[in-house]
Amino acid sequence: MSDRRLQVFYSVARHLSFTKAAEALHMTQPAVTFQVRQLEEQFNTRLFDRTHNRINLTEAGDRVYHYAKQIFELYSRMEGEIRELTGEVSGVVIIGASTTIAEYMLPSLLGAFKRKFPDVVIRLRVSNTDGIVAMVENNEIDLGVVEAPVSQQEPGGGGLPHRPAGGGVATGARAGGEGEPAGGGCAQVPLSPGRRVPVPVR
């Protein structure tokens, strides 16, 4: 079984959208559809019900999604532990930022970050504050940097859920304005479980 097929399926299942999965994976929608169909042929069963421009997981698809989630979590944990042993700092960091921060603050900061950690691949997604918070909640990004204050509470308390092992949201100020990011000037970007790299956000 192709690992790529499972990755594509997992993204479609999380978004329940071929279009959104294609955007997240930087693929064309036909390519995403092809990979999912290949996986369905592998299992000889449908993994999605497609009706009225909506998709839902079938019973088989739900089971594949459950196991795929565990597989990718274990793979990520394995990578993190090996990097801890070797002292290597590499991987992909997906950062979400509000428009002003993405345009005026991040270019120089990310340039400095890349010079210090050249093996880390940085991907940037731009949206408004609510969009960035939603991306963090849905585990679509590792770090969100926004201008507006964002509350962080335990599950059930409203606001941003407590995320001990996932991404986070740091709030900053407009260039030249007041404000300080959560954490006193830098946020911890998780490259993998147990491996974090500080990224200044002011």
Secondary structure, 3 states (H helix, E strand, C coil): CCHHHHHHHHHHHHHCCHHHHHHHHCCCHHHHHHHHHHHHHHHCCCCEEEECCEEEECHHHHHHHHHHHHHHHHHHHHHHHHHHHHCCCCEEEEEEECHHHHHHHHHHHHHHHHHHCCCEEEEEEECCHHHHHHHHHCCCCCEEEECCCCCECCCCCCCECCCCCCCEEEECCCCCCCCCCCCCCEEEEEEECCEEEEEECC
